[in-house]
Amino acid sequence: MKVKLDCLSLILMLLVPLVTPIRWFMHPNTQKCLREELRQNVLVKGDYEIVSVENQVMDYIVRDSKGHILANKQDITKGKFTFSTENYDMFEICFTSRVPSYQRGVMQEVSLNIKTGIEAKTYEGLGEVAKLKPLELDLKMLEDLSSSIVQDFSDMKHRAEEMRNTNESTSRRVHWFSMFSICCLFGLSVWQILYLRRYFKAKKLID
C-alpha cells in the first residue's frame, strides 16, 4: 500500500504543472493587463504582492470581454482573489499605478501567481470534509486531473473544428470571388474587342 501511495504521489507531481509567480516592474501612472482564455466553470485563484512605495497607490481589476467586473480592489499591497468562470470567454486582470501629480513616482515590483482548474483546488480541506484517506485523496486528484486533460483535448478538438470550418468557408469565398473576377475580366475583354472593332470600322481602318 505504501508503494502504491508513493507511486500515485509521484505521478501527481509529474502531471500537475509547477506554477511560478509572474514578476514585473510597473512604471508610475501606467497600467498593465494580462489576458487568458478560459472555458466554462473554471475555478481561478490569484495571489498578488506589491512592493509598497510611499504615496503611490496600486489597484487591480478582473473582468471578462463584456466588461463584467469579477474582482477588484484599490490601494493594494498583498492579497488574494477568487472567482469562477460562467462562460467560455477572454478574461483579463489589470494593475494600475496611481501617483499624485506633485510627486515623482518610482517603479514598483509586482508579483502575481494565478492558478486555474485543478491547480486552484484545495484537496487538503476536501479530504478532511469528506473524510478521505490519503490514497483516496490521491485518486480523487488523479480523477480530476484526467477529467481536466480530457476536457482540454475536447476544447482543442473543438477549436480545430472551428478553424477547419473557417478555412473551408474562406476557401469557398476565395473560389467564388476568383470565378467572379475571371467572369468580369472576360466580359471586359469582350467589350473592349467589340469597342475597338467598331472604332476601327468607323475610322475605315478595317472592313
C-alpha positions in Angstrom: 0.0 0.0 0.0 2.9 2.3 0.8 4.4 1.7 -2.6 1.1 2.4 -4.4 0.7 5.6 -2.4 4.3 6.8 -3.3 3.7 5.9 -7.0 0.4 8.0 -7.1 2.2 10.9 -5.4 5.0 10.7 -7.9 2.5 10.7 -10.8 0.7 13.7 -9.5 3.9 15.6 -9.1 4.8 14.9 -12.7 1.4 15.6 -14.2 0.4 18.7 -12.2 2.4 21.6 -13.7 4.5 23.8 -11.3 3.2 27.3 -11.0 5.7 30.1 -10.8 4.8 33.7 -10.0 5.0 36.4 -12.7 7.1 39.4 -11.7 7.4 42.7 -13.4 8.1 46.4 -12.7 5.3 48.9 -13.0 6.2 52.5 -14.1 4.3 55.3 -12.3 0.8 56.1 -13.7 0.7 53.2 -16.0 -1.5 50.1 -16.5 -0.6 46.5 -17.3 -3.1 43.9 -18.3 -2.8 40.1 -18.6 -5.3 38.1 -20.6 -6.2 34.5 -20.9 -9.0 32.4 -22.5 -10.8 30.1 -20.0 -13.6 27.7 -20.5 -16.8 27.5 -18.6 -16.9 26.6 -14.9 -13.2 27.0 -14.2 -12.0 28.0 -10.7 -9.4 30.8 -10.7 -7.3 31.8 -7.7 -4.7 34.5 -7.6 -2.2 35.8 -5.2 -0.5 39.2 -5.6 2.1 41.1 -3.8 3.2 44.7 -4.4 6.3 46.4 -3.2 4.9 49.3 -1.2 6.1 52.8 -2.1 5.1 55.9 0.0 2.2 57.9 -1.6 2.0 55.5 -4.5 -1.2 53.5 -5.0 -1.8 50.3 -6.9 -5.2 49.0 -8.0 -6.3 45.8 -9.7 -9.5 44.7 -11.6 -10.5 41.4 -13.1 -13.2 41.4 -15.9 -14.4 39.5 -18.9 -14.7 40.5 -22.5 -18.1 42.1 -21.9 -16.7 44.4 -19.1 -18.3 42.5 -16.2 -16.2 43.0 -13.1 -15.3 39.7 -11.4 -13.0 41.1 -8.7 -11.4 44.4 -7.9 -9.6 46.3 -5.1 -7.9 49.6 -4.6 -4.8 50.5 -2.8 -3.4 47.0 -2.7 -0.2 45.6 -1.2 -0.8 41.9 -0.7 -3.8 39.7 -1.1 -5.8 37.1 -2.9 -8.8 36.9 -5.3 -11.0 34.0 -6.3 -13.7 33.7 -9.0 -15.3 31.0 -11.2 -16.0 31.5 -14.9 -19.6 31.2 -16.1 -18.9 31.1 -19.8 -16.0 30.4 -22.2 -14.5 33.8 -22.6 -11.4 36.0 -22.5 -10.6 37.3 -19.1 -8.1 39.9 -18.1 -6.6 41.3 -14.9 -5.3 44.8 -15.0 -3.0 46.5 -12.5 -3.0 50.3 -12.4 -0.4 52.6 -10.8 -1.5 55.9 -9.4 0.8 58.7 -8.3 -0.1 62.2 -7.3 0.8 64.9 -9.8 3.0 66.7 -7.2 5.2 63.6 -6.6 7.8 62.0 -8.8 6.9 58.3 -8.9 9.3 55.3 -8.9 8.9 51.8 -10.3 7.1 49.2 -8.2 7.7 45.5 -8.4 4.5 43.4 -8.8 4.3 39.6 -8.2 1.3 37.7 -9.4 0.6 33.9 -9.1 -2.5 32.6 -10.8 -3.9 29.1 -10.6 -6.7 27.7 -12.6 -8.7 24.5 -12.7 -7.3 21.6 -10.7 -4.3 23.7 -9.6 -6.7 26.1 -7.8 -8.5 23.3 -5.8 -7.6 22.7 -2.2 -7.6 19.0 -1.7 -6.5 19.0 1.9 -9.7 20.6 3.0 -11.7 18.3 0.8 -10.1 15.3 2.3 -10.9 16.5 5.8 -14.5 17.3 5.0 -15.2 14.0 3.0 -13.0 12.0 5.4 -10.9 10.6 2.6 -7.8 8.5 3.2 -4.5 9.7 1.6 -4.8 7.1 -1.1 -8.4 8.0 -1.8 -7.4 11.7 -1.9 -4.7 11.0 -4.4 -7.1 9.0 -6.6 -9.6 11.9 -6.4 -6.8 14.3 -7.6 -5.9 11.9 -10.4 -9.6 11.6 -11.4 -9.9 15.4 -11.5 -6.6 15.7 -13.4 -7.7 13.2 -16.0 -11.0 14.9 -16.4 -9.2 18.2 -16.9 -6.9 16.7 -19.6 -9.9 15.1 -21.4 -11.7 18.5 -21.3 -8.6 20.2 -22.7 -8.4 17.8 -25.5 -12.1 18.3 -26.2 -11.5 22.1 -26.3 -8.6 21.6 -28.7 -10.7 19.4 -30.9 -13.5 22.0 -30.9 -11.1 24.8 -31.8 -9.6 22.7 -34.6 -13.0 22.1 -36.0 -13.8 25.8 -35.8 -10.6 26.6 -37.6 -11.2 24.0 -40.2 -14.7 25.3 -40.8 -13.3 28.8 -41.1 -10.7 27.7 -43.5 -13.2 25.9 -45.7 -15.6 28.8 -45.6 -12.7 31.2 -46.6 -11.6 28.8 -49.3 -15.1 28.7 -50.8 -15.4 32.5 -50.7 -12.0 32.9 -52.4 -13.0 30.4 -55.0 -16.2 32.2 -55.9 -14.5 35.5 -55.8 -11.9 34.2 -58.2 -14.6 32.9 -60.6 -16.4 36.3 -60.4 -13.1 38.1 -61.1 -12.5 35.9 -64.2 -16.0 36.5 -65.5 -15.6 40.2 -65.0 -12.2 40.2 -66.8 -13.7 38.0 -69.7 -16.6 40.4 -70.0 -14.4 43.4 -70.1 -12.1 41.8 -72.7 -15.1 41.0 -75.0 -16.4 44.6 -74.6 -13.0 46.0 -75.4 -12.7 43.9 -78.5 -16.1 44.9 -79.8 -15.5 48.5 -79.0 -12.1 48.6 -80.8 -13.7 46.7 -83.7 -16.4 49.4 -84.0 -13.8 52.2 -83.7 -11.6 50.8 -86.4 -14.6 50.3 -88.7 -15.7 53.9 -88.1 -12.2 55.0 -89.0 -12.3 52.7 -92.0 -9.1 51.0 -90.9 -10.7 47.6 -91.2 -13.6 46.2 -93.3 
